[in-house]
Amino acid sequence: MIYRPFEIRLEQGGNQYIGKAIPISHVQSTNKIPNEFSVTLNGIFRGVFTRCNNTWQSTSLTDELLVNAVGRYIEVWYQ
């Protein structure tokens, strides 16, 4: 599988978000999804998104619902 940047388009809380996710880590042997992504939404860097124990975290975005929505979008992209 080639890990390359991909576009994100989603709606959360009545807001539309368009941006890009860039994989920045290697894949664990038990997982096909990289563990870290650099995420930009609506032209603003939203942090490094990290997947750990099936939950998502961001280094700078505090909106947990948006973090989870982006994480779900990333997971669907790799299915």
C-alpha positions, -999 to +999 in steps of 0.1 A: +000+000+000+013+034-009+010+060+019+004+094+003-015+126+013-052+125+007-081+150+008-105+152+037-141+164+032-164+162+061-192+179+080-191+182+118-213+203+141-229+221+111-195+231+097-179+219+065-143+210+065-120+204+036-083+197+040-055+172+038-041+143+058-005+134+054+008+101+069+039+107+089+046+074+106+053+038+096+027+012+099+026-012+128+028-049+118-008-055+132-023-025+115-026-012+079-033+024+090-003+047+099-004+059+135+003+096+128-010+121+103-004+158+098-039+173+093-049+206+077-085+217+077-099+248+059-063+260+054-053+258+090-029+232+105-049+213+131-021+193+145-006+158+144-034+132+148-023+100+165-042+067+167-036+048+199-058+019+212-085+027+186-089+063+198-077+095+181-059+125+196-046+157+182-016+178+193-035+211+189-072+205+182-093+204+213-127+196+197-130+159+206-159+154+182-140+168+153-109+148+162-130+116+162-147+126+129-113+131+112-101+098+127-131+080+113-126+096+079-089+084+079-099+049+089-125+047+061-099+060+036-077+029+043-105+004+041 
